[in-house]
């Protein structure tokens, strides 16, 4: 009987030691701080905080890609009575605004990851009006307009906070 009691007490001490954390906080404290229900311990950085700190770097790379893609522009038609003129219109992305970082809802057999959200502001530029579509396509859209807007994109990050390098997915506001 004594052997059984000694064995149980040793096992309970081992299990209690296994549940403690080396960083001075309990598992419950860390979970509560992740959900914003308790103050975070000093030096603690959550996964979403890591992603949010990387978003400006991603935005700088993506704004260049977006502007390169938009240089081709789109050809539009402006009616002028019976006839009309063609012109090129393109967006020029000017600023970016990191918005949010969230964990991706985890599915069975999938790796954990995060989504980061960035909003870009742009201004529309147009070209001169030309009588044919081909002439308008050959021009650059360099005339600024008063039209501007914003677009929001979602980016995927791995569990370690590393961007997968893929284009952002446009999301509605």
Backbone torsions as a table, in degrees:
resi	resn	phi	psi	omega
1	UNK	NA	-42.4	178.6
2	UNK	-62.2	-40.0	179.7
3	UNK	-61.7	-41.1	179.2
4	UNK	-64.9	-43.9	178.1
5	UNK	-64.5	-41.9	177.9
6	UNK	-63.2	-42.1	179.6
7	UNK	-64.3	-44.5	178.9
8	UNK	-64.0	-40.0	-180.0
9	UNK	-68.3	-38.5	177.4
10	UNK	-65.4	-42.7	179.2
11	UNK	-64.8	-38.6	179.0
12	UNK	-67.6	-38.0	176.5
13	UNK	-65.1	-39.8	178.7
14	UNK	-64.9	-42.3	-179.4
15	UNK	-68.3	-36.6	176.1
16	UNK	-65.9	-40.3	178.8
17	UNK	-66.0	-35.5	179.0
18	UNK	-69.0	-28.0	-179.2
19	UNK	-82.0	-17.4	-179.1
20	UNK	-77.6	156.2	179.9
21	UNK	-109.4	149.9	-178.3
22	UNK	-79.2	-12.6	-175.0
23	UNK	-93.2	9.7	175.0
24	UNK	91.4	-4.1	179.4
25	UNK	-123.7	155.4	179.4
26	UNK	-84.1	165.9	178.3
27	UNK	-61.5	-40.6	179.5
28	UNK	-60.9	-41.8	178.9
29	UNK	-61.5	-40.7	-179.7
30	UNK	-67.2	-40.1	178.8
31	UNK	-65.6	-44.6	179.0
32	UNK	-62.7	-37.6	178.8
33	UNK	-70.7	-33.3	176.4
34	UNK	-63.0	-34.7	-179.5
35	UNK	-90.3	5.2	177.3
36	UNK	75.4	17.4	-178.7
37	UNK	-94.4	-11.0	-179.7
38	UNK	-146.2	151.7	-179.6
39	UNK	-65.1	141.7	-178.2
40	UNK	-75.2	143.5	176.5
41	UNK	-67.0	156.9	-178.6
42	UNK	-60.6	132.4	179.1
43	UNK	84.5	-2.3	-178.5
44	UNK	-79.1	131.3	177.5
45	UNK	-126.4	119.5	-179.9
46	UNK	-80.2	167.3	178.7
47	UNK	-62.1	-40.6	-179.8
48	UNK	-67.6	-33.0	176.0
49	UNK	-65.0	-38.8	177.7
50	UNK	-62.6	-45.7	-179.0
51	UNK	-63.5	-45.6	-177.8
52	UNK	-60.6	-34.3	179.1
53	UNK	-72.4	-20.9	-179.5
54	UNK	-90.0	-19.6	-175.1
55	UNK	-55.6	-40.2	177.8
56	UNK	-60.5	-36.5	177.9
57	UNK	-65.6	-43.2	178.3
58	UNK	-63.5	-43.0	-177.7
59	UNK	-62.6	-39.6	179.1
60	UNK	-62.2	-41.8	178.6
61	UNK	-69.2	-42.3	-176.3
62	UNK	-71.2	-33.4	179.7
63	UNK	-65.5	-34.4	175.4
64	UNK	-66.1	-44.1	179.7
65	UNK	-63.9	-43.6	179.7
66	UNK	-61.3	-43.7	179.6
67	UNK	-67.4	-36.1	176.7
68	UNK	-64.9	-43.4	179.0
69	UNK	-64.2	-39.3	-176.5
70	UNK	-77.4	-10.9	178.9
71	UNK	-59.9	-30.9	177.5
72	UNK	-64.5	-35.0	177.8
73	UNK	64.7	-175.8	176.3
74	UNK	-126.5	144.9	179.1
75	UNK	-89.6	130.4	179.6
76	UNK	-123.9	161.8	-177.6
77	UNK	-118.5	130.6	177.9
78	UNK	-114.2	117.1	-179.1
79	UNK	-74.5	136.8	175.9
80	UNK	-134.7	86.1	-176.5
81	UNK	71.5	-130.4	-179.5
82	UNK	-76.2	-33.1	-179.1
83	UNK	-101.2	-178.8	179.1
84	UNK	-157.8	175.7	-179.5
85	UNK	-130.0	150.1	178.4
86	UNK	-100.8	149.5	174.8
87	UNK	-151.8	158.8	178.5
88	UNK	-99.0	139.6	176.4
89	UNK	-128.0	135.5	178.2
90	UNK	-142.6	156.3	177.1
91	UNK	-95.1	140.7	171.8
92	UNK	-119.4	113.3	-179.4
93	UNK	-77.6	127.9	-173.3
94	UNK	-108.9	-42.1	-176.4
95	UNK	-135.9	162.8	176.6
96	UNK	-132.4	153.6	-178.3
97	UNK	-139.0	104.0	174.7
98	UNK	-62.4	129.3	-174.5
99	UNK	-105.2	-53.3	-169.2
100	UNK	-160.5	159.5	172.7
101	UNK	-137.2	132.2	-176.7
102	UNK	-137.5	147.4	173.2
103	UNK	-69.6	144.1	176.3
104	UNK	-77.6	131.9	176.4
105	UNK	-55.6	125.9	-173.4
106	UNK	-83.0	133.1	175.6
107	UNK	-106.1	157.7	178.3
108	UNK	-58.2	141.4	177.4
109	UNK	64.0	22.2	176.0
110	UNK	-119.5	149.5	178.0
111	UNK	-75.8	148.4	178.1
112	UNK	-73.9	146.8	179.1
113	UNK	-158.0	-171.7	-176.4
114	UNK	-137.9	156.6	170.0
115	UNK	-113.6	135.5	174.4
116	UNK	-115.0	140.6	-176.5
117	UNK	-116.6	130.3	179.5
118	UNK	-130.6	138.2	176.5
119	UNK	-111.7	135.7	-179.6
120	UNK	-115.8	138.9	173.3
121	UNK	-101.7	146.0	-178.5
122	UNK	-139.8	163.7	173.7
123	UNK	-127.7	142.9	178.9
124	UNK	-87.5	138.4	175.1
125	UNK	-122.6	150.5	179.8
126	UNK	-130.6	163.2	176.6
127	UNK	-102.3	179.3	173.8
128	UNK	-66.3	159.6	177.4
129	UNK	-84.4	136.2	179.7
130	UNK	-131.5	154.2	-176.7
131	UNK	-73.1	-21.4	-178.9
132	UNK	-123.7	155.9	179.5
133	UNK	-63.9	-39.8	-178.0
134	UNK	-63.6	-42.9	178.3
135	UNK	-63.7	-40.6	179.8
136	UNK	-66.5	-37.5	179.6
137	UNK	-64.2	-32.3	-177.9
138	UNK	-74.8	-14.9	-177.6
139	UNK	-86.6	162.3	172.3
140	UNK	-100.3	144.6	177.9
141	UNK	-85.4	98.0	-175.5
142	UNK	-119.1	-2.7	-178.2
143	UNK	-92.4	114.1	-178.8
144	UNK	-70.2	147.3	176.0
145	UNK	-115.3	174.1	177.1
146	UNK	-86.0	-3.5	-177.7
147	UNK	-82.9	133.3	177.1
148	UNK	-144.9	171.1	-179.6
149	UNK	-170.2	-175.5	178.7
150	UNK	-136.6	147.2	176.2
151	UNK	-132.9	144.2	-178.0
152	UNK	-114.2	136.0	-179.7
153	UNK	-127.5	149.1	178.0
154	UNK	-112.1	133.6	179.9
155	UNK	-119.5	149.1	-178.6
156	UNK	-102.3	139.1	178.8
157	UNK	-129.6	148.0	177.3
158	UNK	-76.5	-179.7	-178.0
159	UNK	-66.7	-24.0	178.8
160	UNK	-87.7	-0.5	178.7
161	UNK	87.7	19.5	-179.2
162	UNK	-99.6	127.7	179.9
163	UNK	-66.1	138.2	-178.7
164	UNK	-77.6	-7.3	175.7
165	UNK	85.0	-2.9	-180.0
166	UNK	-78.6	158.6	176.3
167	UNK	-61.4	153.0	176.1
168	UNK	-72.9	151.7	177.6
169	UNK	-98.5	124.1	-179.8
170	UNK	-64.1	133.4	177.8
171	UNK	-126.8	153.4	179.4
172	UNK	-77.7	153.8	178.1
173	UNK	-71.1	NA	NA
